[in-house]
Amino acid sequence: MSHERMLRRADLRVAEGAAKVTDTFRLHYHLMPPAHWMNDPNGLVYFQGYYHVFYQHHPYGPQWGPMHWGHARTKDFITWEHLPMALAPSEDYDAGGCFSGSAVEKDGVLHLFYTGVREEGGKLIQVQCLATSRDGIRFRKDHRNPLITNFPPEGSVDFRDPKVWQHGGKWYMALGSGNDGRGKVLLYRSNDLSQWDYMGVAAKSDGTQGTIWECPDLFPLGDKHVLLVSPMGTEPRRVLYAVGEMDYEVGKFQAETWGELDKGPDFYAPQTFFGTDRRIMLAWMQSWEGEIPSQKHNWAGALTLPRELMLDSARRLQIRPLPELKRLRADLAFASDLVLQGETRILPSCSLQERGLEAVLRVDLAGTSAAQFGIAFGEGIRVGVAKGDWRVYLDTTRASRGHRGRYSCKLSSGQEKLEIRIFLDRSSIELFGAGEAACLTARVYPSSPELVPQVFARGGVLKASLELWSLSKRG
């Protein structure tokens, strides 16, 4: 069957599936598929006035299956337009699926790079492929595919997820792989986006950072470079970043510091946009290990809120929600200065049925002596700060569904004011604090959308202000 026919058939199945989707746990302001399965964000690119987002998509059911590329675009990260399917597994070299990749613009043409997968002798063969478009909607696979057919000796059959970017007039491609129990980033270089020359191993695991590195992303930020990788073979699963120096002549990235990009249980395969002045990131807001109750309602998976990456004066990675997201704020449901001592303050109830919620807690640290303080949202969802070790935590140990655990990240000490921003959607929570990569992401599934938030303080005085905003998309 031709690529065009496969795309039309896939679009039809998604439309049919969308008619059967029920709204239980559907998100209000996150990008998710109209129906069926979604995982990794792919091909993040600014092209012809839009931010384009492609994603791994199985259009025939809410479970993982032969991968296609779904497609959406936005001008403001508030309102999303779903577009026709971009890629389908139509050729011998990608008959098993069109795996993850990236996108760049050159001479007015949008180029999608992806990993084509086929089965041969009981093994998955992974090759690197290209599809192009002039309108950013209809894509044609390159007649020279696959562009890269074999993995180098330093790699393995796990050889995928091309991330392409430009530097100094040349094009570079980072590929995820690994061997000998160590994840690796393999680097290629090209003058024309079609002929690729292998340069070598740009970076590799120290032996504790996973056996295979998926979804690599390598980019300049400030006067440094940042590497993102999603390792396989770690427990628990985590996404790593490194800040360091990139030597393009020899093709080596030298890491100076390592860290975890998000300490929550539902964050994987992040990617940043090509063609933007800011470094904007999206990730898959789900996990392979967790329960996915929405599958019973004919859909699965979503992407995180867009986040901006920056380096502070000490070259530490800082992550914040995009400033544009304040446009989601529809109504101020609660605003007050608070002084609590060993007590709990019950706040006005809120419903996640029609809108999301943003909580902004600003703490006066000079006037706060409480050992612990934070907000409980009911159904076992609790956000707090432990002042002793200066960490912010998300506690879902008593949650009714989804991951149950206590997750935390380090905050920057020595502040006069502390701000914690918490975004709740119908089945997700994202938390941002002041610290190096201080964010936590989890899927939560309250049985009832009606929540009664409570502010608490233990072991002393809490002096703070709190805002609760209802969040709504605006067309």
URCORGI-V299176 format. One record per residue. RES is the residue in one small letter. PHI is phi in whole degrees, 0 to 359 (NA if undefined). D_FIRST is the distance of its C-alpha to the first C-alpha in whole Angstrom. Layout:
RES&PHI&D_FIRST  RES&PHI&D_FIRST
This chain:
m&NA&0  s&292&4  h&301&7  e&298&8  r&292&6  m&295&7  l&296&10  r&297&11  r&294&10  a&295&12  d&299&15  l&296&15  r&293&16  v&294&18  a&298&20  e&295&21  g&294&22  a&297&24  a&292&26  k&256&27  v&289&28  t&260&32  d&274&34  t&301&36  f&71&36  r&296&34  l&273&35  h&267&37  y&227&36  h&252&34  l&282&30  m&216&28  p&288&24  p&302&25  a&197&23  h&72&22  w&270&22  m&227&24  n&225&25  d&311&26  p&290&26  n&228&24  g&54&25  l&287&28  v&204&29  y&264&31  f&211&30  q&52&31  g&84&33  y&232&31  y&273&31  h&264&27  v&232&26  f&257&23  y&201&22  q&295&21  h&215&19  h&252&18  p&279&16  y&249&16  g&175&20  p&275&23  q&252&23  w&302&22  g&206&18  p&308&15  m&282&16  h&249&15  w&248&17  g&285&19  h&207&21  a&214&25  r&214&28  t&208&31  k&259&34  d&222&37  f&65&35  i&252&37  t&252&34  w&250&30  e&247&28  h&280&24  l&245&21  p&301&18  m&306&16  a&265&16  l&225&13  a&225&11  p&283&10  s&248&7  e&245&9  d&302&11  y&284&14  d&229&13  a&299&11  g&272&14  g&145&14  c&258&16  f&283&19  s&296&22  g&185&23  s&217&25  a&218&25  v&220&28  e&251&29  k&217&30  d&55&31  g&77&29  v&245&26  l&272&24  h&250&23  l&256&21  f&253&22  y&212&20  t&263&20  g&272&17  v&234&17  r&219&16  e&261&18  e&213&20  g&62&23  g&81&23  k&241&24  l&274&21  i&261&21  q&242&21  v&228&21  q&255&21  c&228&19  l&223&19  a&224&17  t&229&20  s&204&20  r&265&23  d&257&24  g&75&23  i&234&20  r&256&17  f&242&16  r&241&14  k&287&14  d&291&17  h&292&16  r&271&19  n&300&17  p&283&19  l&284&22  i&233&24  t&257&23  n&229&26  f&279&29  p&284&32  p&302&35  e&283&36  g&256&33  s&203&31  v&298&27  d&280&28  f&210&27  r&203&25  d&68&25  p&294&26  k&248&29  v&248&29  w&207&33  q&244&35  h&208&39  g&58&41  g&82&39  k&241&36  w&256&33  y&233&33  m&229&30  a&261&32  l&236&29  g&275&30  s&196&31  g&165&34  n&201&36  d&54&39  g&77&39  r&233&39  g&293&37  k&217&36  v&249&35  l&262&34  l&243&34  y&236&32  r&223&34  s&213&32  n&265&33  d&225&30  l&72&28  s&240&26  q&263&28  w&243&29  d&251&33  y&285&34  m&257&37  g&134&38  v&273&38  a&281&39  a&199&40  k&210&40  s&294&41  d&275&45  g&105&44  t&243&44  q&248&41  g&103&39  t&270&37  i&228&33  w&257&33  e&261&30  c&47&29  p&290&32  d&218&34  l&230&36  f&206&38  p&283&42  l&212&44  g&61&47  d&259&49  k&235&47  h&243&43  v&236&41  l&246&39  l&246&37  v&218&35  s&247&34  p&282&35  m&260&34  g&88&37  t&244&40  e&225&41  p&285&41  r&296&38  r&212&39  v&253&38  l&252&40  y&227&41  a&223&43  v&251&45  g&186&47  e&242&47  m&247&44  d&258&45  y&286&42  e&291&44  v&258&43  g&74&40  k&236&42  f&254&43  q&254&46  a&286&46  e&254&49  t&220&49  w&239&46  g&196&46  e&264&43  l&284&41  d&208&41  k&264&43  g&276&42  p&273&39  d&233&36  f&213&35  y&203&33  a&55&31  p&292&33  q&213&31  t&250&33  f&282&33  f&264&32  g&91&34  t&238&37  d&288&41  r&269&41  r&264&39  i&255&37  m&235&35  l&233&33  a&217&32  w&286&30  m&261&33  q&191&32  s&211&33  w&289&31  e&271&34  g&275&35  e&291&35  i&232&33  p&299&34  s&293&32  q&300&29  k&291&31  h&250&30  n&79&26  w&205&26  a&200&27  g&96&28  a&200&30  l&254&31  t&294&34  l&299&37  p&294&36  r&232&39  e&259&41  l&258&42  m&214&46  l&251&48  d&276&52  s&297&55  a&266&55  r&61&51  r&262&50  l&286&47  q&245&47  i&231&44  r&219&45  p&295&43  l&304&42  p&302&45  e&299&43  l&294&42  k&296&46  r&291&44  l&289&43  r&294&46  a&260&47  d&220&51  l&273&53  a&278&54  f&200&57  a&207&59  s&195&62  d&278&64  l&231&64  v&228&67  l&235&67  q&221&69  g&58&68  e&217&66  t&235&63  r&250&62  i&279&60  l&256&58  p&302&57  s&293&54  c&220&50  s&241&47  l&265&44  q&289&42  e&251&42  r&218&43  g&269&43  l&219&46  e&241&47  a&249&50  v&239&52  l&253&55  r&245&58  v&252&60  d&275&64  l&290&64  a&295&68  g&263&69  t&249&67  s&244&68  a&300&66  a&287&64  q&219&61  f&202&60  g&165&56  i&228&54  a&255&53  f&252&51  g&86&51  e&55&49  g&75&50  i&250&48  r&221&51  v&243&51  g&210&54  v&239&56  a&261&58  k&289&61  g&299&62  d&255&60  w&55&58  r&231&55  v&256&53  y&228&51  l&242&48  d&248&49  t&239&47  t&299&49  r&251&50  a&294&46  s&286&45  r&211&42  g&85&39  h&297&41  r&245&45  g&178&47  r&238&49  y&238&47  s&212&49  c&217&49  k&281&52  l&259&54  s&285&56  s&270&60  g&80&63  q&271&61  e&272&63  k&234&61  l&239&58  e&241&55  i&242&52  r&248&49  i&235&47  f&250&44  l&251&43  d&244&40  r&302&39  s&217&38  s&205&39  i&218&42  e&229&42  l&236&45  f&231&47  g&235&50  a&267&52  g&175&52  e&290&49  a&46&46  a&272&48  c&213&45  l&223&43  t&229&40  a&209&40  r&270&38  v&233&40  y&228&40  p&301&43  s&295&44  s&239&45  p&285&45  e&275&48  l&242&50  v&238&54  p&295&54  q&222&57  v&269&58  f&228&60  a&217&63  r&229&65  g&74&68  g&144&69  v&262&68  l&249&65  k&242&65  a&203&62  s&236&60  l&222&57  e&237&55  l&240&52  w&248&50  s&278&47  l&246&44  s&212&42  k&295&39  r&232&40  g&280&38
